[in-house]
Amino acid sequence: MRPRVGFLGLGWIGRHRMQAVRDAGAVTVAALADADETARAEAAAFAPEADVVAEDLETLLHCDLDGLVIATPSALHAEQAIAALDAGLAVFCQKPLGRTAAEAEAAVAAARRADRLLAIDMSYRHCAATRPLRDLALSGELGRVFAGEFVFHTAYGPDRPWYRDPRLAGGGCVADLGIHLVDLALWSLGFPAVVAVESRLYAQGSRLPPAPEAVEDFAVATLETADGATLSLACSWNLAAGCDCVIGARLFGTESGVGLANDGGYYDFTTERYVGTTTEVLVRPPDAWGGRAAADWSRRLAEGEGYDPAAAEIVAVAEVIDRIYGRVTSR
């Protein structure tokens, strides 16, 4: 019998991840919950096999479920994930797992305690274009990686008001977009220790102080790793980028380099390897990667996987995010 999975938060991302899980065919879409009646109705029409349609998490926790997919506002993620894990459910959660490293660590601890599979929707790890960055870096084919550049600029900003409240979102464009850059940079290099972080945050062109009360719409940061690499990151909302978005990642080693770039949109990437003055294309679009992380979680759940220690990687990412914001952490 396939595991029964509930979906909490049925907006665009929630429905998209539900479709990916449904298409993977490893689990059953059994329950739906959202405070918005229209969202519930649209999701129920898409997944009529769901035998529970509710307004809140509490109802789902009293259903016969094996897992929960969370796609609610960021301020709710850690609390909802912990409640589900404590109830014995596996969890797939939208990023960020927590607004701070402490929240993320508490959720990971709950997964460890319950021995339940916890995965975060760090979707770019599952894109074909990003795999060569990690494979070439960890295999040593780039030589010693000493530098990296990661960017995520968008011509738009989020359309939900809570994104612009730091108490609800945990921050601005860094919490929303920069988290992908930090994760991609550390994941590509096998999660080296980060020994120094410097950052500058801006809102409408004005520099913000550490631990700002307003959310940033532009940010730059530099990370230094214990093995001597310098990683530069930049992200923004509402930037005059000349296209929908600019997304790129490059690693440079003593032997060669590797990089990816988008085509002006959010989904299609080309990955190249650089050797001296020559360029070799490694990956071309298209690649339907958007829901791949959720589908992978559902298959692992169906195979009976419990707690995955790799979930702790999101805590390392959250600690860097805290340092970019100038927040004091306990670690």
FENNOR-V896576 format. One record per residue. N is the residue number from 0. RES is the residue in one small letter. PHI is phi in radians with two decimals (none if undefined). OMEGA is omega in radians with two decimals (999 if undefined). Layout:
N;RES;PHI;OMEGA + N;RES;PHI;OMEGA
This chain:
0;m;none;-3.11 + 1;r;-1.26;3.08 + 2;p;-1.03;3.11 + 3;r;-1.71;-3.05 + 4;v;-2.12;3.04 + 5;g;-1.82;-3.12 + 6;f;-2.22;-3.11 + 7;l;-1.96;-3.02 + 8;g;1.71;-2.96 + 9;l;-2.12;3.01 + 10;g;-1.29;-3.05 + 11;w;-1.01;-3.10 + 12;i;-1.13;3.14 + 13;g;-1.03;3.14 + 14;r;-1.21;3.13 + 15;h;-1.11;3.12 + 16;r;-1.18;3.08 + 17;m;-1.11;3.10 + 18;q;-1.10;3.13 + 19;a;-1.10;3.11 + 20;v;-1.14;-3.14 + 21;r;-1.09;-3.12 + 22;d;-1.16;3.13 + 23;a;-1.15;3.01 + 24;g;1.29;-3.09 + 25;a;-1.60;-3.10 + 26;v;-2.32;3.09 + 27;t;-1.84;3.02 + 28;v;-1.32;-2.96 + 29;a;-1.90;-3.04 + 30;a;-2.64;-3.10 + 31;l;-2.31;3.09 + 32;a;-2.59;3.05 + 33;d;-2.87;3.13 + 34;a;-1.22;-3.09 + 35;d;-1.57;-3.07 + 36;e;-1.13;-3.14 + 37;t;-1.13;3.13 + 38;a;-1.09;3.11 + 39;r;-1.08;-3.10 + 40;a;-1.14;-3.13 + 41;e;-1.15;3.14 + 42;a;-1.20;3.14 + 43;a;-1.14;3.09 + 44;a;-1.19;3.13 + 45;f;-1.30;-3.08 + 46;a;-2.17;-3.10 + 47;p;-1.14;3.12 + 48;e;-1.26;3.12 + 49;a;-1.16;-3.09 + 50;d;-1.67;3.07 + 51;v;-2.30;3.04 + 52;v;-2.24;-2.98 + 53;a;-2.33;-3.13 + 54;e;-1.71;-2.98 + 55;d;-2.58;3.14 + 56;l;-1.13;-3.06 + 57;e;-0.96;3.12 + 58;t;-1.12;-3.11 + 59;l;-1.13;-3.11 + 60;l;-1.17;3.11 + 61;h;-1.82;3.06 + 62;c;-1.67;3.08 + 63;d;-1.52;-3.09 + 64;l;-2.15;3.07 + 65;d;-1.91;-3.10 + 66;g;-2.69;-3.12 + 67;l;-2.44;3.03 + 68;v;-1.83;-3.05 + 69;i;-1.91;3.10 + 70;a;-2.43;-3.12 + 71;t;-1.88;3.07 + 72;p;-1.00;-2.98 + 73;s;-0.99;-3.08 + 74;a;-1.09;-3.08 + 75;l;-1.67;-2.95 + 76;h;-1.00;-3.04 + 77;a;-1.09;-3.12 + 78;e;-1.06;-3.12 + 79;q;-1.22;3.11 + 80;a;-1.09;-3.14 + 81;i;-1.10;3.13 + 82;a;-1.06;-3.13 + 83;a;-1.20;3.14 + 84;l;-1.12;3.11 + 85;d;-1.11;3.09 + 86;a;-1.49;3.07 + 87;g;1.61;-3.13 + 88;l;-1.72;2.90 + 89;a;-1.24;-3.04 + 90;v;-2.36;2.90 + 91;f;-2.07;-2.99 + 92;c;-2.14;2.98 + 93;q;-1.11;3.06 + 94;k;-1.36;-0.16 + 95;p;-1.39;3.07 + 96;l;-1.12;3.07 + 97;g;-2.55;3.10 + 98;r;-1.24;3.12 + 99;t;-2.36;3.09 + 100;a;-1.11;3.14 + 101;a;-1.10;3.10 + 102;e;-1.14;3.14 + 103;a;-1.10;-3.12 + 104;e;-1.13;3.12 + 105;a;-1.12;3.12 + 106;a;-1.21;3.10 + 107;v;-1.11;3.10 + 108;a;-1.08;3.11 + 109;a;-1.13;3.11 + 110;a;-1.15;3.12 + 111;r;-1.11;-3.12 + 112;r;-1.10;-3.09 + 113;a;-1.52;-3.04 + 114;d;0.95;3.13 + 115;r;-2.13;-3.11 + 116;l;-1.21;3.08 + 117;l;-2.13;3.08 + 118;a;-2.38;-3.13 + 119;i;-1.96;-3.08 + 120;d;-1.38;3.00 + 121;m;-1.48;-2.86 + 122;s;-1.13;-3.07 + 123;y;-1.20;3.04 + 124;r;-1.11;-3.04 + 125;h;-1.76;3.11 + 126;c;-1.58;-3.12 + 127;a;-1.02;-3.08 + 128;a;-1.23;-3.10 + 129;t;-1.55;-3.08 + 130;r;-1.03;3.13 + 131;p;-1.08;3.11 + 132;l;-1.05;-3.12 + 133;r;-1.21;-3.08 + 134;d;-1.08;-3.10 + 135;l;-1.25;-3.14 + 136;a;-1.19;-3.05 + 137;l;-1.34;3.12 + 138;s;-1.36;-3.09 + 139;g;1.54;-3.09 + 140;e;-1.19;3.08 + 141;l;-1.47;-2.95 + 142;g;1.43;3.09 + 143;r;-1.44;3.14 + 144;v;-1.30;-3.08 + 145;f;-2.07;-3.10 + 146;a;-2.66;3.07 + 147;g;-2.63;3.11 + 148;e;-2.29;-3.08 + 149;f;-2.39;-3.10 + 150;v;-2.38;3.05 + 151;f;-2.64;3.13 + 152;h;-1.94;3.10 + 153;t;-2.17;3.08 + 154;a;-1.43;-3.09 + 155;y;-2.20;3.00 + 156;g;-2.14;-3.13 + 157;p;-1.15;-3.06 + 158;d;-1.72;3.11 + 159;r;-1.81;-3.08 + 160;p;-1.00;-3.07 + 161;w;-1.12;3.11 + 162;y;-1.06;-3.06 + 163;r;-1.78;3.04 + 164;d;-1.95;-3.07 + 165;p;-1.07;3.11 + 166;r;-1.24;-3.13 + 167;l;-1.65;-3.05 + 168;a;-1.75;-3.08 + 169;g;1.48;-3.12 + 170;g;2.66;-3.11 + 171;g;-1.81;-3.04 + 172;c;-1.15;3.09 + 173;v;-1.18;3.12 + 174;a;-1.14;-3.07 + 175;d;-1.52;-3.05 + 176;l;-1.94;-3.10 + 177;g;-1.08;3.10 + 178;i;-1.04;3.08 + 179;h;-1.14;-3.13 + 180;l;-1.19;3.11 + 181;v;-1.07;-3.13 + 182;d;-1.11;-3.12 + 183;l;-1.12;-3.14 + 184;a;-1.12;-3.10 + 185;l;-1.23;3.13 + 186;w;-1.08;-3.12 + 187;s;-1.11;-3.08 + 188;l;-1.78;3.10 + 189;g;1.35;3.11 + 190;f;0.97;3.01 + 191;p;-1.21;3.05 + 192;a;-1.13;3.09 + 193;v;-1.75;-3.02 + 194;v;-1.71;3.13 + 195;a;-2.68;3.10 + 196;v;-2.39;3.01 + 197;e;-2.17;-3.10 + 198;s;-2.64;2.99 + 199;r;-2.38;-3.12 + 200;l;-2.05;-3.11 + 201;y;-2.32;2.99 + 202;a;-2.28;-3.11 + 203;q;0.88;3.04 + 204;g;1.53;3.14 + 205;s;-1.84;-3.13 + 206;r;-1.19;3.10 + 207;l;-1.75;3.09 + 208;p;-1.38;3.02 + 209;p;-1.02;-3.11 + 210;a;0.86;-3.02 + 211;p;-1.21;3.06 + 212;e;-1.50;3.10 + 213;a;-1.81;3.10 + 214;v;-1.50;3.12 + 215;e;-1.49;3.02 + 216;d;-2.02;3.04 + 217;f;-2.61;-3.12 + 218;a;-2.63;2.98 + 219;v;-2.26;3.14 + 220;a;-2.59;3.05 + 221;t;-2.21;3.10 + 222;l;-1.96;3.02 + 223;e;-2.04;-3.10 + 224;t;-1.72;-3.10 + 225;a;-1.11;3.13 + 226;d;-1.67;2.94 + 227;g;1.63;3.12 + 228;a;-1.56;3.04 + 229;t;-1.93;-3.07 + 230;l;-2.06;3.11 + 231;s;-1.80;-3.10 + 232;l;-2.27;3.05 + 233;a;-2.56;3.12 + 234;c;-2.62;-3.10 + 235;s;-2.85;2.89 + 236;w;-1.94;2.99 + 237;n;0.94;3.11 + 238;l;-1.54;3.05 + 239;a;-1.33;-2.99 + 240;a;-1.56;-3.13 + 241;g;1.41;3.11 + 242;c;-2.83;-3.12 + 243;d;-1.05;-3.12 + 244;c;-2.83;3.03 + 245;v;-2.15;-3.13 + 246;i;-2.20;3.14 + 247;g;-2.73;3.09 + 248;a;-2.63;3.11 + 249;r;-2.43;3.03 + 250;l;-2.10;3.13 + 251;f;-2.15;3.10 + 252;g;-2.05;-3.12 + 253;t;-1.25;-3.14 + 254;e;-1.87;-3.10 + 255;s;-2.87;3.14 + 256;g;-2.33;3.11 + 257;v;-2.59;-3.12 + 258;g;-2.73;3.05 + 259;l;-2.26;3.10 + 260;a;-2.59;3.09 + 261;n;-1.51;-3.12 + 262;d;-1.83;-3.07 + 263;g;1.80;3.09 + 264;g;-1.99;-3.00 + 265;y;-1.58;-2.90 + 266;y;-2.10;-3.04 + 267;d;-1.77;-3.10 + 268;f;-2.28;2.99 + 269;t;-2.08;-3.14 + 270;t;-1.98;-3.10 + 271;e;-2.29;3.00 + 272;r;-1.93;-3.10 + 273;y;-2.00;3.05 + 274;v;-2.29;-3.06 + 275;g;1.05;-3.14 + 276;t;-1.74;-3.11 + 277;t;-1.80;3.14 + 278;t;-2.25;3.09 + 279;e;-2.08;3.10 + 280;v;-1.36;-3.12 + 281;l;-1.79;-3.10 + 282;v;-2.43;3.04 + 283;r;-2.12;3.03 + 284;p;-1.27;0.11 + 285;p;-1.57;3.09 + 286;d;-2.72;-3.10 + 287;a;-1.47;-2.97 + 288;w;-1.77;-2.94 + 289;g;-0.95;-3.09 + 290;g;-1.84;-3.01 + 291;r;-1.12;-3.13 + 292;a;-1.13;3.13 + 293;a;-1.16;3.13 + 294;a;-1.11;3.11 + 295;d;-1.10;3.09 + 296;w;-1.02;-3.10 + 297;s;-1.12;3.11 + 298;r;-1.19;3.11 + 299;r;-1.15;3.07 + 300;l;-1.07;-3.14 + 301;a;-1.12;3.12 + 302;e;-1.45;3.05 + 303;g;1.52;-3.13 + 304;e;-1.17;3.03 + 305;g;-1.75;-3.08 + 306;y;-1.02;3.10 + 307;d;-1.91;-3.14 + 308;p;-0.99;3.12 + 309;a;-1.11;3.09 + 310;a;-1.03;-3.13 + 311;a;-1.17;3.11 + 312;e;-1.06;-3.13 + 313;i;-1.18;3.07 + 314;v;-1.21;3.08 + 315;a;-1.06;3.09 + 316;v;-1.12;-3.12 + 317;a;-1.12;3.09 + 318;e;-1.13;3.07 + 319;v;-1.15;3.10 + 320;i;-1.04;3.08 + 321;d;-0.98;-3.11 + 322;r;-1.23;3.05 + 323;i;-1.08;3.13 + 324;y;-1.43;-3.13 + 325;g;1.33;3.11 + 326;r;-1.50;3.10 + 327;v;-1.40;3.09 + 328;t;-1.95;-3.11 + 329;s;-1.48;-3.05 + 330;r;-1.83;999
